[in-house]
Amino acid sequence: MSGHSKWHNIAAKKGKADAARGKVFTKLGRELLIAVKQGGPDPSGNSKLKDVIAKCKAANMPNDTINNAIKKASGSDNAENYEEVTYEGYGPNGVAIIVEANTDNRNRAAADIRHAFDRCGGNLGTSGCVSYMFNKKGVIVIDKTTCNMSEDDLMLLALDSGAEDFVSEEEVYEITTEPGNFSEVREKLESEGLEFLEAGVQMVPSTYVALDEKGAERMERLIEMLEDLDDVSEVYHNWDE
Protein backbone atom coordinates (compact mmCIF):
# COMPACT_ATOMS: atom_id res chain seq x y z
CA MET A 1 0.00 0.00 0.00
CA SER A 2 2.88 2.37 -0.55
CA GLY A 3 1.69 5.71 -1.74
CA HIS A 4 2.03 7.50 -5.06
CA SER A 5 4.08 5.23 -7.26
CA LYS A 6 4.82 5.57 -10.97
CA TRP A 7 2.31 2.78 -11.69
CA HIS A 8 4.46 0.82 -14.08
CA ASN A 9 3.97 -2.94 -14.45
CA ILE A 10 0.37 -3.09 -13.31
CA ALA A 11 0.23 -6.89 -13.56
CA ALA A 12 3.08 -7.28 -11.08
CA LYS A 13 1.48 -4.84 -8.69
CA LYS A 14 -1.84 -6.68 -8.89
CA GLY A 15 -0.10 -9.98 -8.18
CA LYS A 16 1.65 -8.56 -5.16
CA ALA A 17 -1.61 -7.08 -3.91
CA ASP A 18 -3.41 -10.40 -4.30
CA ALA A 19 -0.72 -12.18 -2.30
CA ALA A 20 -1.04 -9.72 0.56
CA ARG A 21 -4.80 -9.25 0.35
CA GLY A 22 -5.60 -10.67 3.79
CA LYS A 23 -3.16 -8.29 5.49
CA VAL A 24 -4.41 -5.36 3.40
CA PHE A 25 -8.02 -6.07 4.34
CA THR A 26 -7.09 -6.22 8.02
CA LYS A 27 -5.44 -2.81 7.78
CA LEU A 28 -8.37 -1.34 5.89
CA GLY A 29 -10.67 -2.73 8.56
CA ARG A 30 -8.81 -0.62 11.11
CA GLU A 31 -9.30 2.45 8.93
CA LEU A 32 -13.03 1.71 8.76
CA LEU A 33 -13.11 1.31 12.55
CA ILE A 34 -11.40 4.66 13.12
CA ALA A 35 -13.67 6.44 10.63
CA VAL A 36 -16.83 4.98 12.19
CA LYS A 37 -15.76 5.88 15.73
CA GLN A 38 -14.92 9.42 14.64
CA GLY A 39 -18.03 10.18 12.60
CA GLY A 40 -20.58 7.38 12.85
CA PRO A 41 -21.54 4.43 10.63
CA ASP A 42 -23.54 6.35 7.99
CA PRO A 43 -21.26 7.29 5.06
CA SER A 44 -23.74 9.90 3.82
CA GLY A 45 -23.00 11.93 6.94
CA ASN A 46 -19.39 10.82 7.42
CA SER A 47 -17.14 11.96 4.58
CA LYS A 48 -14.08 10.23 6.02
CA LEU A 49 -15.91 6.90 6.11
CA LYS A 50 -17.09 7.45 2.55
CA ASP A 51 -13.51 7.99 1.40
CA VAL A 52 -12.25 4.92 3.29
CA ILE A 53 -14.99 2.82 1.67
CA ALA A 54 -13.78 4.04 -1.74
CA LYS A 55 -10.24 3.04 -0.76
CA CYS A 56 -11.52 -0.40 0.25
CA LYS A 57 -13.30 -0.85 -3.07
CA ALA A 58 -10.16 0.17 -4.98
CA ALA A 59 -8.38 -2.65 -3.10
CA ASN A 60 -11.14 -5.07 -4.20
CA MET A 61 -12.47 -5.53 -0.68
CA PRO A 62 -15.89 -7.26 -0.96
CA ASN A 63 -18.96 -5.21 -0.03
CA ASP A 64 -19.97 -7.79 2.57
CA THR A 65 -16.58 -7.46 4.26
CA ILE A 66 -16.87 -3.67 4.26
CA ASN A 67 -20.40 -3.73 5.66
CA ASN A 68 -19.51 -6.27 8.33
CA ALA A 69 -16.53 -4.17 9.42
CA ILE A 70 -18.73 -1.06 9.70
CA LYS A 71 -21.37 -2.98 11.63
CA LYS A 72 -18.76 -4.39 13.99
CA ALA A 73 -17.16 -0.97 14.52
CA SER A 74 -20.49 0.63 15.36
CA GLY A 75 -21.45 -2.02 17.93
CA SER A 76 -21.69 -0.85 21.53
CA ASP A 77 -19.57 -3.80 22.69
CA ASN A 78 -16.63 -2.97 20.40
CA ALA A 79 -13.76 -2.07 22.71
CA GLU A 80 -11.09 -1.84 20.00
CA ASN A 81 -9.41 1.54 20.08
CA TYR A 82 -6.90 2.52 17.41
CA GLU A 83 -5.29 5.90 16.90
CA GLU A 84 -3.66 7.44 13.86
CA VAL A 85 0.06 8.19 14.26
CA THR A 86 2.51 9.54 11.68
CA TYR A 87 6.27 8.89 11.67
CA GLU A 88 8.92 10.56 9.52
CA GLY A 89 12.44 9.51 8.66
CA TYR A 90 15.17 8.98 6.09
CA GLY A 91 16.04 6.00 3.95
CA PRO A 92 19.21 5.33 1.93
CA ASN A 93 20.85 8.45 0.46
CA GLY A 94 18.47 10.68 2.39
CA VAL A 95 15.24 9.45 0.77
CA ALA A 96 12.35 11.09 2.63
CA ILE A 97 9.83 8.66 4.13
CA ILE A 98 6.48 9.21 5.83
CA VAL A 99 4.87 6.26 7.61
CA GLU A 100 1.21 6.39 8.63
CA ALA A 101 0.10 3.92 11.29
CA ASN A 102 -3.16 2.89 12.92
CA THR A 103 -2.22 1.36 16.25
CA ASP A 104 -3.52 0.42 19.67
CA ASN A 105 0.01 0.54 21.10
CA ARG A 106 2.19 3.56 20.27
CA ASN A 107 5.28 2.10 21.94
CA ARG A 108 5.11 -1.11 19.92
CA ALA A 109 4.51 0.75 16.66
CA ALA A 110 7.39 3.17 17.21
CA ALA A 111 9.80 0.37 18.19
CA ASP A 112 8.89 -1.78 15.18
CA ILE A 113 9.15 1.12 12.73
CA ARG A 114 12.47 2.27 14.21
CA HIS A 115 13.81 -1.29 13.92
CA ALA A 116 12.93 -1.39 10.20
CA PHE A 117 14.71 1.92 9.55
CA ASP A 118 17.80 0.79 11.49
CA ARG A 119 18.00 -2.58 9.70
CA CYS A 120 17.97 -0.95 6.25
CA GLY A 121 20.41 1.87 6.76
CA GLY A 122 17.85 4.57 7.45
CA ASN A 123 16.92 6.48 10.56
CA LEU A 124 13.67 7.54 12.14
CA GLY A 125 13.48 11.31 12.52
CA THR A 126 11.42 13.87 14.39
CA SER A 127 7.97 15.14 13.47
CA GLY A 128 8.20 17.56 10.56
CA CYS A 129 11.68 16.52 9.42
CA VAL A 130 10.53 15.46 5.93
CA SER A 131 6.83 16.32 5.64
CA TYR A 132 7.67 19.73 4.15
CA MET A 133 8.87 17.83 1.05
CA PHE A 134 5.36 16.46 0.45
CA ASN A 135 1.98 17.90 -0.45
CA LYS A 136 -1.30 16.33 0.59
CA LYS A 137 -3.28 15.48 -2.54
CA GLY A 138 -6.22 13.37 -3.57
CA VAL A 139 -5.02 10.72 -6.03
CA ILE A 140 -7.23 8.57 -8.25
CA VAL A 141 -5.62 5.95 -10.50
CA ILE A 142 -7.56 4.24 -13.28
CA ASP A 143 -6.28 1.25 -15.28
CA LYS A 144 -6.60 2.08 -18.98
CA THR A 145 -7.68 -1.48 -19.81
CA THR A 146 -10.80 -1.15 -17.61
CA CYS A 147 -11.72 2.42 -18.55
CA ASN A 148 -14.87 2.71 -20.66
CA MET A 149 -14.25 6.34 -21.67
CA SER A 150 -11.89 7.97 -24.12
CA GLU A 151 -8.91 9.84 -22.70
CA ASP A 152 -10.31 13.21 -23.75
CA ASP A 153 -13.74 12.50 -22.26
CA LEU A 154 -12.24 11.29 -18.99
CA MET A 155 -9.94 14.30 -18.75
CA LEU A 156 -12.82 16.73 -19.33
CA LEU A 157 -14.99 14.90 -16.79
CA ALA A 158 -12.25 14.95 -14.17
CA LEU A 159 -11.32 18.61 -14.67
CA ASP A 160 -14.96 19.73 -14.82
CA SER A 161 -15.56 17.86 -11.54
CA GLY A 162 -12.82 19.87 -9.82
CA ALA A 163 -9.65 17.85 -10.44
CA GLU A 164 -6.36 19.76 -10.31
CA ASP A 165 -4.43 17.69 -12.84
CA PHE A 166 -4.84 14.77 -15.25
CA VAL A 167 -1.90 12.67 -16.44
CA SER A 168 -1.89 9.80 -18.93
CA GLU A 169 0.84 7.29 -18.04
CA GLU A 170 1.77 4.20 -20.04
CA GLU A 171 -0.82 1.95 -18.41
CA VAL A 172 -2.98 4.22 -16.25
CA TYR A 173 -4.63 7.60 -15.91
CA GLU A 174 -3.72 9.49 -12.77
CA ILE A 175 -6.03 12.22 -11.52
CA THR A 176 -4.90 14.63 -8.82
CA THR A 177 -7.11 16.84 -6.67
CA GLU A 178 -6.85 19.17 -3.74
CA PRO A 179 -7.77 17.22 -0.57
CA GLY A 180 -10.99 19.19 -0.11
CA ASN A 181 -12.17 18.32 -3.63
CA PHE A 182 -11.23 14.65 -3.56
CA SER A 183 -14.60 13.25 -2.46
CA GLU A 184 -16.55 15.28 -5.00
CA VAL A 185 -14.30 14.27 -7.91
CA ARG A 186 -14.25 10.62 -6.83
CA GLU A 187 -18.03 10.47 -6.49
CA LYS A 188 -18.51 12.03 -9.92
CA LEU A 189 -16.22 9.48 -11.54
CA GLU A 190 -17.87 6.65 -9.63
CA SER A 191 -21.28 7.79 -10.88
CA GLU A 192 -20.01 7.24 -14.43
CA GLY A 193 -19.21 3.62 -13.63
CA LEU A 194 -15.44 4.05 -13.46
CA GLU A 195 -13.36 1.68 -11.32
CA PHE A 196 -10.18 2.68 -9.52
CA LEU A 197 -6.84 1.00 -8.97
CA GLU A 198 -6.27 3.49 -6.19
CA ALA A 199 -8.33 6.24 -4.62
CA GLY A 200 -7.30 8.20 -1.55
CA VAL A 201 -5.72 11.28 -0.06
CA GLN A 202 -1.96 10.77 -0.11
CA MET A 203 1.31 12.54 0.63
CA VAL A 204 2.81 13.32 -2.79
CA PRO A 205 6.50 14.29 -2.94
CA SER A 206 7.52 17.59 -4.54
CA THR A 207 11.01 16.30 -5.45
CA TYR A 208 12.50 12.84 -6.00
CA VAL A 209 15.80 11.16 -5.07
CA ALA A 210 17.60 8.69 -7.34
CA LEU A 211 19.40 5.66 -5.89
CA ASP A 212 22.13 3.36 -7.17
CA GLU A 213 21.54 -0.40 -7.30
CA LYS A 214 22.65 -1.02 -3.73
CA GLY A 215 20.60 1.88 -2.40
CA ALA A 216 17.54 0.71 -4.35
CA GLU A 217 17.84 -2.78 -2.85
CA ARG A 218 17.99 -1.36 0.67
CA MET A 219 15.08 0.97 -0.04
CA GLU A 220 12.94 -1.88 -1.39
CA ARG A 221 13.75 -3.92 1.72
CA LEU A 222 12.83 -1.02 3.99
CA ILE A 223 9.48 -0.49 2.26
CA GLU A 224 8.73 -4.22 2.47
CA MET A 225 9.59 -4.36 6.17
CA LEU A 226 7.45 -1.31 6.95
CA GLU A 227 4.46 -2.49 4.91
CA ASP A 228 4.66 -5.91 6.56
CA LEU A 229 4.06 -4.37 10.00
CA ASP A 230 0.47 -4.78 11.17
CA ASP A 231 0.35 -1.24 12.55
CA VAL A 232 1.48 0.45 9.32
CA SER A 233 -1.27 1.60 6.96
CA GLU A 234 0.66 3.67 4.38
CA VAL A 235 4.27 4.34 3.38
CA TYR A 236 5.09 7.42 1.31
CA HIS A 237 8.54 8.28 -0.05
CA ASN A 238 10.32 10.39 -2.64
CA TRP A 239 12.48 7.64 -4.16
CA ASP A 240 12.49 7.96 -7.93
CA GLU A 241 11.74 4.33 -8.77
Disulfide bonds with the S-S distance in Angstrom:
none
